[in-house]
Amino acid sequence: MVRAAALILILALTLSGSAGAEIAWKTDTPAQRILKEYITLANQFLTEQGERPVNTLFEIYEKLAVFGITTRDGAEEPEGVEITVQLLYQTPGSLQLRVSDPTRFPVIAAAFLWALDPGQTSPKSALEMPSQKANQVIREPQTSFEETVEELNGTRPRVYYAYYPNQYRDGVSWLQMTIIFPLEGSWGENGAVTVSTATRAPDTYSGNDANYDGYYSQDDYTHYEVFVTETPEPDSAAGEDWSIENP
């Protein structure tokens, strides 16, 4: 009886210690500090929804961080939930979430969507698109899909989804969400997350508008701009007349 009580006490202490474990963050750059706040918000959502929080940091550098949601804090290997974040210096650049269980995907994905702007995004709206994608996978588990990711950061976050059945021929299928974060200074200014399913071509104007004064961007500068100028430049040495005049 005494031995059983001792085992229960040890187990309770172990569980309480695990629950209180914290990620060994690095906060050397502004991007790492923003990431810490962002993951903390996502964990708040996960906990409220009854899902395990992000509790394992596999590696973190100035330009990369890799996390997981695991049974035990600080596990050595991923357990069906992989989170990879590419970091710029001032801000996170992108986040890729991969989940092998489609029934867990909606809540986990929604946590990262909600954390982008908790003041403007409701839990219900954050869950909507991830739930649609998970239901699609459950209905058609052998049908893959992949939305084209535009990687250039703009002024609003963008979100893309993909599904890879049996991707590595190991019987495991992966449902994936990619978030392209807004540039620094843009957090929380634009309300709800912009969901994109493909790269949008830039809009152009014909010049019939009396106020037209060149190229107008309608896609938050999520494209590469190409400017056509005279080559060589008129004021450069290459633009001079090098012909030999007849005497």
N, C-alpha and C positions, 0 to 999 in steps of 0.2 A: 504494500500500500504506500509506504514511504517512498519507495523507489519510483512508483508510478507518479506520485505527486511531484517528485523531483524532475522527472522527464517532462511533465506538463509545464513546470516552471521554466525549464531550459528552452522548451519550444516557444513559450510565450515571449521570453526575452529575445530569442532569435528573430521571431516575427516582428516584434516591436522595433528591434534594431534595423531590420530590413526596411520597414515602413518609413523609418526616419532617415534612411541613407540618402545622400545627396550626390548629384553629378559633380565630378571634379572639373569645374569650368575653367576655361582660360578667358580672361577679359582684357587682353592686351590691346585690342583694336576696337574701334567703334562698332564694327560688324559683329564681333564676338559678344560685345555687351548687348547689342540689340537682339542677337540670337538667344541669349540667355533669357531675356524678358519675354521673347516670343514663345519659346518652348515652355516657360513657366505658365503663360496664359493658356497654351494648348493643353497642358497638364491639368489645369483647372477645369477645362471643359471635359476632358477624358474622365476625370474623377467624378464629376457631377453626373456623367452619363453611365457610370458603372464600369468603365473600361480601365485597364491598367494604365498608368502614366508612362511617359518616356522615362526610363529609369536606367538605361545603360548607355554610356558614352564609349564607343570603341576607339575613336581617335579624334583629335581636334588640332588643327594647325591654323595658320593665318588665312589660308584660302580654302580650307576643307574641314568639315566636321561630319562624323558618321555616328548615328545613334540607333538604338533599338528599343523595343518594348519586349521585355523578357520576364520569365517567371520569377527569377531572382535578380535583385539589383546588381549591376556590375558584372553581368554574365560575360563569358569570353566569346560566345558565338551568337549570331542572330537566331531568333526563334519565330520566323514567319512575318516579322515586321522590320523593315529596313528603312532608315531615313538618312538620306545623304544631302548635305547642304554645301553648295558652292558659295564661297564668301568673297566679296569685294572688300576693299579696305574700310569703306565708310558704312557699308550695309550688306546684308545677305543678298546674294545674286539670284540663287534659285534653290528650290527644295524638291527632291524626288522622294516620294513615298511609295514603297512597294509592300503589299500585303498579300499573303498566300491564301488567306481565308476570306472569301467575299462577304461572309456574314459580319465580319469585324470591320470591314473596310469603311462603311458609311460613317460610323462614329469617329474612327481614327482620322479619316480624311477631313471630316467636318471640323474637327478640333483645330486643324491648321488653317482652314478657311475662316473660321470664326475668330481666331487669334489675330488675323490680319487687321480687323477693325471691330472689336467687340462692341463698341458704342453704336455701330450702325448695322451690324449683322446679327440677326437672331439665330438661335440654335436651329430652329425649324428651317430657315432659308439655307443655312450652312449644310444641313443634312440632305437637302433636296437632290442636288445633282449627284453626289456620291451614292445615294440610295438608288437612283436611276441606273447608274453604271453597274452597281453590284447586282441589281435585279436582272439586268441584261446578261451578265455573266452567268448567273444562276440558271436562267432560262436556256442559254446557249453556251454551255461550258467549253465546247470545242471550237467556237468561233472567235477568232482574234480580232482586235481592232487597235488602231494607233493614230492618234491625232497629231498633226504636224506641229512641232514646237518651234515657235519664234523665240530665240534665245536673247535677243537684244532687250535690255531693260528699258521700260518707258516710265510714265508717270502714274500708271495704275497697275496693280497686280493682274496677271493673266494665269489661267488654269487650263491644263490639258490632261487628257486621260488616255490610257492604253491598257490592253489586256493581252497577255502572252500565255496561252495554254501550253503546259508541259515544256516550258522554254528551254530547259537544259537537259531534256530527256530523262528527268529523274522523277517524273510523276507529279511535280509541283508546278502549279500555275500561279502567275503573278498578275494582280490588278494594281495598276500604277497611276499615280497622280503627280504631275509636275506643276509647281508654282514658280512663275517668274516674278520676282519681287519688284516693286517700284524702286526707282532711284532714291538716294538720300533726299530728305526734305519732302517726300511725297506721301509718307505714311499717314493714313487716316484722313486724307483730304478729300477723297473721292467716294466715300461711302462703300457700297457693296462691291464685292469682288466681280471683276469682269471675266466672264467665262467665254473662252474662245475654243472653237473646234478646228480651226485651220488658220493659217497665216492670211491675213487680209491684205489685199493689194492697196497701195496708197491711192487716195482720191486725187483727181486733178481737175482743173477748171479750164475752160476754153478761152477765157479772157472776155467773155461777153458781159461779165459783171463789171459795173463801173468802178467798183472798189477793189478790183483784182490788182494785185501788185506782186505777182510771182506765184510760187508754189504754196498751197495751203495743205497742211497735214490734218487729216481727220482720223488718224489712227494712233494718236499720242506718240508719234515718232517711234513706232515699233518697227520701222523699216530702215534700210540703209539708203541714205540720200546720195544721189549722183548729180553733180553739177557739171553742166556742159559749158566750157569756156573755150575761147580761141586758143589754139596751140600752134606756135608758141605764144606766150603772153606778149601783147603789143609792146610793153616797155622793157622787155628782156633783151639781152644781147643777141639771142637767137632770132629775134624778130627784125633785126636790122637787115638792110639790103646789102648782100655780100656779092652782088653781081659785079663783073669787071666791065667798066665802060670802055667803049672804043675810043682810042686817042683821036 
